[in-house]
Each structure stands twice: as structure tokens, then as C-alpha cells.
Amino acid sequence: MVFCQLVQREVLLRQLMAVILSMLRMNFSHKLLYYMKKKLRTLTPK
């Protein structure tokens, strides 16, 4: 019974980590996209 609970907790932790990582990755890529757009705008001559 205790082992089962431990396994469930492990699975929950892994899912939580995956969610957090994906959120961070999304946020990072969004910032990167924004930065790249900004950079491109500054690079292109007016």
C-alpha cells in the first residue's frame, strides 16, 4: 500500500515537473521570439 502511494507521488511529481518545464519552455520561446523580432526591427534600415 505504501509502495503504491510512493509510486503515485513519483508519477505526480514527474507530471508536475513536465508541466513546469513545458511552461518555462513556452515562456522562454515567447521571449526569444519577441527578442528576435525586436532585433530584426532594429537591424532593418528604415
PDB file of N, CA, C and O in Angstrom:
ATOM      1  N   MET A   1       0.837  -1.205   0.000  1.00  0.00           N
ATOM      2  CA  MET A   1       0.000   0.000   0.000  1.00  0.00           C
ATOM      3  C   MET A   1       0.874   1.259   0.000  1.00  0.00           C
ATOM      4  O   MET A   1       0.652   2.187  -0.778  1.00  0.00           O
ATOM      5  N   VAL A   2       1.864   1.270   0.881  1.00  0.00           N
ATOM      6  CA  VAL A   2       2.764   2.430   0.965  1.00  0.00           C
ATOM      7  C   VAL A   2       3.538   2.589  -0.337  1.00  0.00           C
ATOM      8  O   VAL A   2       3.737   3.700  -0.827  1.00  0.00           O
ATOM      9  N   PHE A   3       3.973   1.449  -0.892  1.00  0.00           N
ATOM     10  CA  PHE A   3       4.726   1.458  -2.149  1.00  0.00           C
ATOM     11  C   PHE A   3       3.882   2.070  -3.263  1.00  0.00           C
ATOM     12  O   PHE A   3       4.377   2.854  -4.073  1.00  0.00           O
ATOM     13  N   CYS A   4       2.612   1.703  -3.294  1.00  0.00           N
ATOM     14  CA  CYS A   4       1.683   2.219  -4.303  1.00  0.00           C
ATOM     15  C   CYS A   4       1.573   3.742  -4.181  1.00  0.00           C
ATOM     16  O   CYS A   4       1.592   4.460  -5.180  1.00  0.00           O
ATOM     17  N   GLN A   5       1.458   4.212  -2.957  1.00  0.00           N
ATOM     18  CA  GLN A   5       1.357   5.656  -2.717  1.00  0.00           C
ATOM     19  C   GLN A   5       2.628   6.369  -3.168  1.00  0.00           C
ATOM     20  O   GLN A   5       2.572   7.453  -3.747  1.00  0.00           O
ATOM     21  N   LEU A   6       3.773   5.746  -2.893  1.00  0.00           N
ATOM     22  CA  LEU A   6       5.050   6.328  -3.297  1.00  0.00           C
ATOM     23  C   LEU A   6       5.128   6.448  -4.807  1.00  0.00           C
ATOM     24  O   LEU A   6       5.563   7.471  -5.337  1.00  0.00           O
ATOM     25  N   VAL A   7       4.705   5.398  -5.495  1.00  0.00           N
ATOM     26  CA  VAL A   7       4.723   5.393  -6.959  1.00  0.00           C
ATOM     27  C   VAL A   7       3.812   6.492  -7.499  1.00  0.00           C
ATOM     28  O   VAL A   7       4.175   7.212  -8.429  1.00  0.00           O
ATOM     29  N   GLN A   8       2.632   6.611  -6.909  1.00  0.00           N
ATOM     30  CA  GLN A   8       1.684   7.647  -7.331  1.00  0.00           C
ATOM     31  C   GLN A   8       2.288   9.038  -7.140  1.00  0.00           C
ATOM     32  O   GLN A   8       2.153   9.911  -7.998  1.00  0.00           O
ATOM     33  N   ARG A   9       2.952   9.226  -6.009  1.00  0.00           N
ATOM     34  CA  ARG A   9       3.579  10.514  -5.712  1.00  0.00           C
ATOM     35  C   ARG A   9       4.667  10.814  -6.738  1.00  0.00           C
ATOM     36  O   ARG A   9       4.791  11.939  -7.221  1.00  0.00           O
ATOM     37  N   GLU A  10       5.448   9.793  -7.060  1.00  0.00           N
ATOM     38  CA  GLU A  10       6.519   9.928  -8.048  1.00  0.00           C
ATOM     39  C   GLU A  10       5.947  10.348  -9.397  1.00  0.00           C
ATOM     40  O   GLU A  10       6.468  11.243 -10.062  1.00  0.00           O
ATOM     41  N   VAL A  11       4.865   9.680  -9.782  1.00  0.00           N
ATOM     42  CA  VAL A  11       4.211   9.993 -11.059  1.00  0.00           C
ATOM     43  C   VAL A  11       3.692  11.430 -11.050  1.00  0.00           C
ATOM     44  O   VAL A  11       3.855  12.166 -12.023  1.00  0.00           O
ATOM     45  N   LEU A  12       3.069  11.815  -9.945  1.00  0.00           N
ATOM     46  CA  LEU A  12       2.543  13.178  -9.818  1.00  0.00           C
ATOM     47  C   LEU A  12       3.663  14.204  -9.922  1.00  0.00           C
ATOM     48  O   LEU A  12       3.529  15.218 -10.608  1.00  0.00           O
ATOM     49  N   LEU A  13       4.770  13.931  -9.233  1.00  0.00           N
ATOM     50  CA  LEU A  13       5.911  14.841  -9.269  1.00  0.00           C
ATOM     51  C   LEU A  13       6.453  14.977 -10.684  1.00  0.00           C
ATOM     52  O   LEU A  13       6.780  16.075 -11.133  1.00  0.00           O
ATOM     53  N   ARG A  14       6.545  13.842 -11.385  1.00  0.00           N
ATOM     54  CA  ARG A  14       7.063  13.874 -12.761  1.00  0.00           C
ATOM     55  C   ARG A  14       6.147  14.669 -13.674  1.00  0.00           C
ATOM     56  O   ARG A  14       6.608  15.437 -14.518  1.00  0.00           O
ATOM     57  N   GLN A  15       4.837  14.477 -13.498  1.00  0.00           N
ATOM     58  CA  GLN A  15       3.865  15.222 -14.309  1.00  0.00           C
ATOM     59  C   GLN A  15       3.981  16.715 -14.029  1.00  0.00           C
ATOM     60  O   GLN A  15       3.958  17.536 -14.946  1.00  0.00           O
ATOM     61  N   LEU A  16       4.104  17.052 -12.754  1.00  0.00           N
ATOM     62  CA  LEU A  16       4.238  18.443 -12.341  1.00  0.00           C
ATOM     63  C   LEU A  16       5.493  19.063 -12.953  1.00  0.00           C
ATOM     64  O   LEU A  16       5.452  20.175 -13.480  1.00  0.00           O
ATOM     65  N   MET A  17       6.608  18.336 -12.880  1.00  0.00           N
ATOM     66  CA  MET A  17       7.861  18.799 -13.454  1.00  0.00           C
ATOM     67  C   MET A  17       7.720  19.024 -14.949  1.00  0.00           C
ATOM     68  O   MET A  17       8.191  20.028 -15.484  1.00  0.00           O
ATOM     69  N   ALA A  18       7.065  18.080 -15.620  1.00  0.00           N
ATOM     70  CA  ALA A  18       6.867  18.176 -17.068  1.00  0.00           C
ATOM     71  C   ALA A  18       6.053  19.422 -17.416  1.00  0.00           C
ATOM     72  O   ALA A  18       6.368  20.143 -18.362  1.00  0.00           O
ATOM     73  N   VAL A  19       5.005  19.657 -16.635  1.00  0.00           N
ATOM     74  CA  VAL A  19       4.150  20.831 -16.865  1.00  0.00           C
ATOM     75  C   VAL A  19       4.947  22.117 -16.671  1.00  0.00           C
ATOM     76  O   VAL A  19       4.878  23.032 -17.492  1.00  0.00           O
ATOM     77  N   ILE A  20       5.702  22.176 -15.577  1.00  0.00           N
ATOM     78  CA  ILE A  20       6.507  23.367 -15.277  1.00  0.00           C
ATOM     79  C   ILE A  20       7.542  23.598 -16.371  1.00  0.00           C
ATOM     80  O   ILE A  20       7.744  24.726 -16.821  1.00  0.00           O
ATOM     81  N   LEU A  21       8.198  22.513 -16.795  1.00  0.00           N
ATOM     82  CA  LEU A  21       9.209  22.621 -17.844  1.00  0.00           C
ATOM     83  C   LEU A  21       8.609  23.127 -19.141  1.00  0.00           C
ATOM     84  O   LEU A  21       9.172  24.004 -19.796  1.00  0.00           O
ATOM     85  N   SER A  22       7.458  22.569 -19.511  1.00  0.00           N
ATOM     86  CA  SER A  22       6.812  22.988 -20.759  1.00  0.00           C
ATOM     87  C   SER A  22       6.399  24.458 -20.679  1.00  0.00           C
ATOM     88  O   SER A  22       6.520  25.201 -21.653  1.00  0.00           O
ATOM     89  N   MET A  23       5.911  24.867 -19.511  1.00  0.00           N
ATOM     90  CA  MET A  23       5.524  26.265 -19.318  1.00  0.00           C
ATOM     91  C   MET A  23       6.738  27.176 -19.448  1.00  0.00           C
ATOM     92  O   MET A  23       6.681  28.217 -20.102  1.00  0.00           O
ATOM     93  N   LEU A  24       7.838  26.769 -18.815  1.00  0.00           N
ATOM     94  CA  LEU A  24       9.065  27.554 -18.888  1.00  0.00           C
ATOM     95  C   LEU A  24       9.563  27.640 -20.322  1.00  0.00           C
ATOM     96  O   LEU A  24       9.986  28.700 -20.784  1.00  0.00           O
ATOM     97  N   ARG A  25       9.508  26.502 -21.025  1.00  0.00           N
ATOM     98  CA  ARG A  25       9.978  26.452 -22.405  1.00  0.00           C
ATOM     99  C   ARG A  25       9.131  27.372 -23.283  1.00  0.00           C
ATOM    100  O   ARG A  25       9.652  28.095 -24.132  1.00  0.00           O
ATOM    101  N   MET A  26       7.803  27.329 -23.059  1.00  0.00           N
ATOM    102  CA  MET A  26       6.893  28.182 -23.818  1.00  0.00           C
ATOM    103  C   MET A  26       7.211  29.647 -23.554  1.00  0.00           C
ATOM    104  O   MET A  26       7.292  30.452 -24.482  1.00  0.00           O
ATOM    105  N   ASN A  27       7.389  29.984 -22.289  1.00  0.00           N
ATOM    106  CA  ASN A  27       7.705  31.356 -21.892  1.00  0.00           C
ATOM    107  C   ASN A  27       9.025  31.797 -22.504  1.00  0.00           C
ATOM    108  O   ASN A  27       9.142  32.914 -23.010  1.00  0.00           O
ATOM    109  N   PHE A  28      10.026  30.909 -22.455  1.00  0.00           N
ATOM    110  CA  PHE A  28      11.349  31.211 -22.989  1.00  0.00           C
ATOM    111  C   PHE A  28      11.290  31.432 -24.491  1.00  0.00           C
ATOM    112  O   PHE A  28      11.860  32.395 -25.003  1.00  0.00           O
ATOM    113  N   SER A  29      10.596  30.538 -25.203  1.00  0.00           N
ATOM    114  CA  SER A  29      10.500  30.651 -26.659  1.00  0.00           C
ATOM    115  C   SER A  29       9.749  31.925 -27.035  1.00  0.00           C
ATOM    116  O   SER A  29      10.073  32.574 -28.030  1.00  0.00           O
ATOM    117  N   HIS A  30       8.745  32.278 -26.232  1.00  0.00           N
ATOM    118  CA  HIS A  30       7.981  33.500 -26.475  1.00  0.00           C
ATOM    119  C   HIS A  30       8.895  34.717 -26.340  1.00  0.00           C
ATOM    120  O   HIS A  30       8.867  35.622 -27.174  1.00  0.00           O
ATOM    121  N   LYS A  31       9.700  34.728 -25.287  1.00  0.00           N
ATOM    122  CA  LYS A  31      10.638  35.827 -25.068  1.00  0.00           C
ATOM    123  C   LYS A  31      11.669  35.877 -26.184  1.00  0.00           C
ATOM    124  O   LYS A  31      12.028  36.953 -26.663  1.00  0.00           O
ATOM    125  N   LEU A  32      12.145  34.698 -26.596  1.00  0.00           N
ATOM    126  CA  LEU A  32      13.135  34.611 -27.664  1.00  0.00           C
ATOM    127  C   LEU A  32      12.554  35.164 -28.960  1.00  0.00           C
ATOM    128  O   LEU A  32      13.213  35.929 -29.665  1.00  0.00           O
ATOM    129  N   LEU A  33      11.323  34.776 -29.271  1.00  0.00           N
ATOM    130  CA  LEU A  33      10.638  35.274 -30.472  1.00  0.00           C
ATOM    131  C   LEU A  33      10.530  36.795 -30.422  1.00  0.00           C
ATOM    132  O   LEU A  33      10.825  37.481 -31.401  1.00  0.00           O
ATOM    133  N   TYR A  34      10.108  37.306 -29.286  1.00  0.00           N
ATOM    134  CA  TYR A  34       9.961  38.753 -29.097  1.00  0.00           C
ATOM    135  C   TYR A  34      11.301  39.458 -29.298  1.00  0.00           C
ATOM    136  O   TYR A  34      11.381  40.489 -29.967  1.00  0.00           O
ATOM    137  N   TYR A  35      12.346  38.885 -28.710  1.00  0.00           N
ATOM    138  CA  TYR A  35      13.690  39.446 -28.816  1.00  0.00           C
ATOM    139  C   TYR A  35      14.164  39.444 -30.264  1.00  0.00           C
ATOM    140  O   TYR A  35      14.736  40.424 -30.740  1.00  0.00           O
ATOM    141  N   MET A  36      13.919  38.326 -30.964  1.00  0.00           N
ATOM    142  CA  MET A  36      14.336  38.203 -32.359  1.00  0.00           C
ATOM    143  C   MET A  36      13.614  39.231 -33.228  1.00  0.00           C
ATOM    144  O   MET A  36      14.222  39.865 -34.090  1.00  0.00           O
ATOM    145  N   LYS A  37      12.321  39.386 -32.995  1.00  0.00           N
ATOM    146  CA  LYS A  37      11.540  40.369 -33.756  1.00  0.00           C
ATOM    147  C   LYS A  37      12.089  41.775 -33.527  1.00  0.00           C
ATOM    148  O   LYS A  37      12.238  42.562 -34.462  1.00  0.00           O
ATOM    149  N   LYS A  38      12.383  42.067 -32.273  1.00  0.00           N
ATOM    150  CA  LYS A  38      12.930  43.366 -31.897  1.00  0.00           C
ATOM    151  C   LYS A  38      14.267  43.587 -32.605  1.00  0.00           C
ATOM    152  O   LYS A  38      14.529  44.655 -33.157  1.00  0.00           O
ATOM    153  N   LYS A  39      15.102  42.551 -32.574  1.00  0.00           N
ATOM    154  CA  LYS A  39      16.423  42.603 -33.187  1.00  0.00           C
ATOM    155  C   LYS A  39      16.293  42.837 -34.694  1.00  0.00           C
ATOM    156  O   LYS A  39      16.998  43.667 -35.269  1.00  0.00           O
ATOM    157  N   LEU A  40      15.385  42.095 -35.320  1.00  0.00           N
ATOM    158  CA  LEU A  40      15.167  42.236 -36.758  1.00  0.00           C
ATOM    159  C   LEU A  40      14.702  43.651 -37.092  1.00  0.00           C
ATOM    160  O   LEU A  40      15.138  44.237 -38.083  1.00  0.00           O
ATOM    161  N   ARG A  41      13.826  44.186 -36.270  1.00  0.00           N
ATOM    162  CA  ARG A  41      13.303  45.533 -36.490  1.00  0.00           C
ATOM    163  C   ARG A  41      14.426  46.566 -36.414  1.00  0.00           C
ATOM    164  O   ARG A  41      14.460  47.520 -37.192  1.00  0.00           O
ATOM    165  N   THR A  42      15.344  46.364 -35.469  1.00  0.00           N
ATOM    166  CA  THR A  42      16.452  47.309 -35.310  1.00  0.00           C
ATOM    167  C   THR A  42      17.477  47.126 -36.427  1.00  0.00           C
ATOM    168  O   THR A  42      18.130  48.087 -36.834  1.00  0.00           O
ATOM    169  N   LEU A  43      17.619  45.895 -36.924  1.00  0.00           N
ATOM    170  CA  LEU A  43      18.597  45.614 -37.976  1.00  0.00           C
ATOM    171  C   LEU A  43      18.156  46.165 -39.329  1.00  0.00           C
ATOM    172  O   LEU A  43      18.978  46.665 -40.096  1.00  0.00           O
ATOM    173  N   THR A  44      16.857  46.074 -39.622  1.00  0.00           N
ATOM    174  CA  THR A  44      16.369  46.530 -40.931  1.00  0.00           C
ATOM    175  C   THR A  44      16.434  48.052 -41.024  1.00  0.00           C
ATOM    176  O   THR A  44      15.914  48.757 -40.159  1.00  0.00           O
ATOM    177  N   PRO A  45      17.078  48.553 -42.081  1.00  0.00           N
ATOM    178  CA  PRO A  45      17.181  50.014 -42.261  1.00  0.00           C
ATOM    179  C   PRO A  45      15.839  50.645 -42.609  1.00  0.00           C
ATOM    180  O   PRO A  45      15.046  50.071 -43.356  1.00  0.00           O
ATOM    181  N   LYS A  46      15.597  51.824 -42.063  1.00  0.00           N
ATOM    182  CA  LYS A  46      14.301  52.482 -42.295  1.00  0.00           C
ATOM    183  C   LYS A  46      14.356  53.389 -43.519  1.00  0.00           C
ATOM    184  O   LYS A  46      13.357  54.022 -43.863  1.00  0.00           O
TER     185      LYS A  46
END
